[in-house]
Amino acid sequence: MASRVIHLAVAHELVKRLGIDDTERFYFGHVLPDMILGEYEYRLKTKKATHFYTLLPNGRKTYDFLRFYDEYRDKLGDMLYLGYYVHLIEDNIFRQYLYYKVGLLYRRGQKELLDELYADYHLLNPLLRERYDITLPAVPEGIESEPVFKRFEFMMSDWLDDMKSDLTEHPDGELLHFTKELIFEFIDECADVITKEVKALGRGEHFLTLDDYSIENYNSTKDNKGE
Protein backbone atom coordinates (compact mmCIF):
# COMPACT_ATOMS: atom_id res chain seq x y z
CA MET A 1 0.00 0.00 0.00
CA ALA A 2 1.06 3.59 -0.52
CA SER A 3 2.94 5.37 2.24
CA ARG A 4 1.30 7.93 4.50
CA VAL A 5 3.25 10.77 2.87
CA ILE A 6 2.24 9.60 -0.61
CA HIS A 7 -1.40 9.48 0.53
CA LEU A 8 -1.15 13.01 1.85
CA ALA A 9 0.38 14.15 -1.44
CA VAL A 10 -2.69 12.79 -3.25
CA ALA A 11 -4.92 14.47 -0.66
CA HIS A 12 -3.14 17.78 -1.32
CA GLU A 13 -4.01 17.49 -5.02
CA LEU A 14 -7.61 16.51 -4.29
CA VAL A 15 -8.13 19.49 -2.00
CA LYS A 16 -7.25 21.73 -4.94
CA ARG A 17 -9.22 19.84 -7.59
CA LEU A 18 -12.36 19.31 -5.53
CA GLY A 19 -12.31 22.60 -3.64
CA ILE A 20 -12.44 20.88 -0.24
CA ASP A 21 -12.87 23.37 2.61
CA ASP A 22 -12.71 21.10 5.68
CA THR A 23 -9.13 20.05 5.04
CA GLU A 24 -8.49 18.98 8.64
CA ARG A 25 -11.06 16.20 8.56
CA PHE A 26 -10.22 15.26 4.98
CA TYR A 27 -6.48 14.88 5.61
CA PHE A 28 -7.07 12.91 8.80
CA GLY A 29 -9.61 10.60 7.18
CA HIS A 30 -7.20 10.19 4.32
CA VAL A 31 -4.60 8.47 6.51
CA LEU A 32 -6.91 6.92 9.11
CA PRO A 33 -7.03 3.41 7.50
CA ASP A 34 -3.25 3.15 7.95
CA MET A 35 -3.12 4.09 11.65
CA ILE A 36 -1.89 0.63 12.64
CA LEU A 37 1.44 -0.22 14.26
CA GLY A 38 2.97 -3.50 15.44
CA GLU A 39 4.61 -6.61 14.12
CA TYR A 40 4.34 -7.47 10.42
CA GLU A 41 1.70 -10.20 10.77
CA TYR A 42 -0.46 -8.05 13.06
CA ARG A 43 -0.27 -5.05 10.73
CA LEU A 44 -1.09 -7.20 7.73
CA LYS A 45 -4.16 -8.76 9.34
CA THR A 46 -5.46 -5.51 10.83
CA LYS A 47 -4.98 -3.45 7.67
CA LYS A 48 -6.94 -6.02 5.70
CA ALA A 49 -9.86 -5.17 7.99
CA THR A 50 -9.40 -1.38 7.91
CA HIS A 51 -9.05 -1.50 4.11
CA PHE A 52 -12.12 -3.71 3.51
CA TYR A 53 -9.99 -6.34 1.78
CA THR A 54 -12.14 -8.56 -0.45
CA LEU A 55 -11.70 -11.55 -2.74
CA LEU A 56 -14.00 -11.01 -5.74
CA PRO A 57 -16.06 -13.78 -7.42
CA ASN A 58 -13.67 -13.70 -10.38
CA GLY A 59 -10.77 -14.56 -8.07
CA ARG A 60 -9.20 -11.10 -8.10
CA LYS A 61 -8.51 -9.03 -4.98
CA THR A 62 -9.46 -5.49 -4.10
CA TYR A 63 -10.00 -3.05 -1.27
CA ASP A 64 -13.77 -2.84 -1.34
CA PHE A 65 -14.48 0.87 -1.43
CA LEU A 66 -18.05 0.12 -2.52
CA ARG A 67 -18.69 -1.81 0.70
CA PHE A 68 -17.40 1.19 2.63
CA TYR A 69 -19.72 3.37 0.54
CA ASP A 70 -22.73 1.17 1.26
CA GLU A 71 -22.05 1.23 5.00
CA TYR A 72 -21.25 4.94 5.31
CA ARG A 73 -22.97 6.59 2.36
CA ASP A 74 -24.97 8.86 4.66
CA LYS A 75 -21.72 10.21 6.09
CA LEU A 76 -19.75 10.85 2.91
CA GLY A 77 -20.65 14.52 3.09
CA ASP A 78 -18.32 14.55 6.12
CA MET A 79 -14.79 14.98 4.77
CA LEU A 80 -13.45 12.51 7.35
CA TYR A 81 -15.41 9.71 5.67
CA LEU A 82 -14.75 10.93 2.15
CA GLY A 83 -11.03 10.92 2.95
CA TYR A 84 -11.26 7.34 4.17
CA TYR A 85 -13.25 6.32 1.09
CA VAL A 86 -10.77 7.68 -1.41
CA HIS A 87 -7.82 6.20 0.53
CA LEU A 88 -9.13 2.74 -0.40
CA ILE A 89 -9.26 3.69 -4.08
CA GLU A 90 -5.72 5.06 -3.93
CA ASP A 91 -4.35 1.82 -2.54
CA ASN A 92 -6.06 -0.13 -5.32
CA ILE A 93 -4.37 2.12 -7.89
CA PHE A 94 -1.07 1.88 -6.04
CA ARG A 95 -1.11 -1.90 -6.22
CA GLN A 96 -1.53 -1.64 -9.98
CA TYR A 97 1.63 0.43 -10.13
CA LEU A 98 3.55 -1.73 -7.68
CA TYR A 99 2.60 -5.16 -8.97
CA TYR A 100 2.20 -4.52 -12.68
CA LYS A 101 4.10 -1.38 -13.70
CA VAL A 102 7.02 -2.12 -11.40
CA GLY A 103 6.48 -5.86 -11.86
CA LEU A 104 6.49 -7.11 -8.28
CA LEU A 105 3.35 -9.27 -8.20
CA TYR A 106 5.46 -12.41 -7.79
CA ARG A 107 6.86 -10.98 -4.54
CA ARG A 108 3.46 -10.10 -3.02
CA GLY A 109 3.38 -10.95 0.67
CA GLN A 110 7.15 -11.06 1.18
CA LYS A 111 8.26 -9.20 4.29
CA GLU A 112 11.54 -8.44 2.54
CA LEU A 113 9.64 -6.57 -0.17
CA LEU A 114 7.82 -4.52 2.46
CA ASP A 115 11.17 -3.56 4.00
CA GLU A 116 12.48 -2.51 0.58
CA LEU A 117 9.35 -0.44 -0.10
CA TYR A 118 9.66 1.37 3.21
CA ALA A 119 13.28 2.20 2.40
CA ASP A 120 12.07 3.78 -0.86
CA TYR A 121 9.31 5.64 0.99
CA HIS A 122 11.83 7.20 3.35
CA LEU A 123 13.95 8.34 0.40
CA LEU A 124 10.90 9.88 -1.27
CA ASN A 125 9.66 11.70 1.84
CA PRO A 126 11.83 14.86 1.56
CA LEU A 127 10.91 15.30 -2.12
CA LEU A 128 7.18 14.85 -1.49
CA ARG A 129 7.21 17.09 1.59
CA GLU A 130 8.56 19.97 -0.44
CA ARG A 131 6.50 19.43 -3.57
CA TYR A 132 3.14 18.86 -1.84
CA ASP A 133 3.55 20.84 1.40
CA ILE A 134 3.09 17.81 3.65
CA THR A 135 2.41 18.42 7.35
CA LEU A 136 1.31 16.26 10.27
CA PRO A 137 -2.48 15.74 10.12
CA ALA A 138 -4.37 17.45 12.92
CA VAL A 139 -6.68 15.38 15.11
CA PRO A 140 -10.31 16.42 14.48
CA GLU A 141 -12.43 17.28 17.49
CA GLY A 142 -14.63 14.40 18.60
CA ILE A 143 -12.83 11.76 16.53
CA GLU A 144 -13.14 9.15 19.30
CA SER A 145 -16.93 9.16 18.91
CA GLU A 146 -16.95 8.59 15.14
CA PRO A 147 -18.36 5.17 14.18
CA VAL A 148 -15.52 4.36 11.77
CA PHE A 149 -12.91 5.27 14.37
CA LYS A 150 -14.55 3.09 17.04
CA ARG A 151 -14.90 0.20 14.59
CA PHE A 152 -11.17 -0.65 14.42
CA GLU A 153 -8.24 -0.69 16.83
CA PHE A 154 -6.53 2.41 15.51
CA MET A 155 -3.34 3.61 17.24
CA MET A 156 -3.82 7.29 16.56
CA SER A 157 -1.46 8.92 19.06
CA ASP A 158 1.43 6.50 18.59
CA TRP A 159 1.01 6.50 14.82
CA LEU A 160 1.04 10.30 14.58
CA ASP A 161 4.08 10.43 16.83
CA ASP A 162 5.77 7.86 14.60
CA MET A 163 5.00 9.93 11.51
CA LYS A 164 6.92 12.94 12.80
CA SER A 165 10.17 11.43 11.55
CA ASP A 166 8.72 11.36 8.00
CA LEU A 167 8.55 15.14 8.15
CA THR A 168 12.16 15.75 9.18
CA GLU A 169 14.30 12.93 7.76
CA HIS A 170 16.80 13.31 4.91
CA PRO A 171 18.11 9.79 4.34
CA ASP A 172 20.85 8.89 1.89
CA GLY A 173 20.60 6.12 -0.67
CA GLU A 174 19.19 5.15 -4.05
CA LEU A 175 15.59 4.25 -4.87
CA LEU A 176 15.25 0.52 -5.47
CA HIS A 177 11.76 0.05 -6.92
CA PHE A 178 10.36 3.51 -7.68
CA THR A 179 11.39 6.59 -9.57
CA LYS A 180 10.34 10.15 -8.86
CA GLU A 181 8.58 10.26 -12.22
CA LEU A 182 6.57 7.11 -11.43
CA ILE A 183 5.40 8.47 -8.08
CA PHE A 184 4.38 11.78 -9.63
CA GLU A 185 2.49 9.86 -12.33
CA PHE A 186 0.72 7.78 -9.66
CA ILE A 187 -0.29 10.85 -7.66
CA ASP A 188 -1.68 12.56 -10.76
CA GLU A 189 -3.62 9.46 -11.86
CA CYS A 190 -5.10 9.05 -8.38
CA ALA A 191 -6.20 12.67 -8.26
CA ASP A 192 -7.73 12.39 -11.73
CA VAL A 193 -9.60 9.11 -11.13
CA ILE A 194 -10.83 10.10 -7.67
CA THR A 195 -12.04 13.48 -8.91
CA LYS A 196 -14.17 11.63 -11.47
CA GLU A 197 -15.46 9.23 -8.81
CA VAL A 198 -16.39 12.01 -6.37
CA LYS A 199 -18.18 13.94 -9.10
CA ALA A 200 -20.06 10.76 -10.03
CA LEU A 201 -21.10 10.35 -6.39
CA GLY A 202 -22.68 13.77 -6.62
CA ARG A 203 -24.90 12.38 -9.38
CA GLY A 204 -25.75 9.28 -7.33
CA GLU A 205 -23.44 7.12 -9.47
CA HIS A 206 -19.98 5.56 -9.41
CA PHE A 207 -17.23 6.15 -11.93
CA LEU A 208 -15.35 3.06 -10.70
CA THR A 209 -16.27 -0.62 -10.33
CA LEU A 210 -14.64 -3.16 -8.04
CA ASP A 211 -12.94 -4.79 -11.02
CA ASP A 212 -11.15 -1.55 -11.83
CA TYR A 213 -7.64 -1.71 -10.34
CA SER A 214 -8.23 -5.12 -8.76
CA ILE A 215 -5.25 -7.50 -8.80
CA GLU A 216 -4.97 -11.16 -9.65
CA ASN A 217 -4.67 -13.73 -6.90
CA TYR A 218 -1.06 -14.63 -7.70
CA ASN A 219 -0.81 -17.55 -5.28
CA SER A 220 -4.19 -18.81 -4.12
CA THR A 221 -2.59 -21.32 -1.74
CA LYS A 222 -1.27 -18.41 0.27
CA ASP A 223 -4.34 -16.24 0.11
CA ASN A 224 -3.97 -15.05 3.69
CA LYS A 225 -0.56 -13.58 2.91
CA GLY A 226 0.11 -10.33 1.18
CA GLU A 227 -1.94 -7.22 0.65
Disulfide bonds with the S-S distance in Angstrom:
none
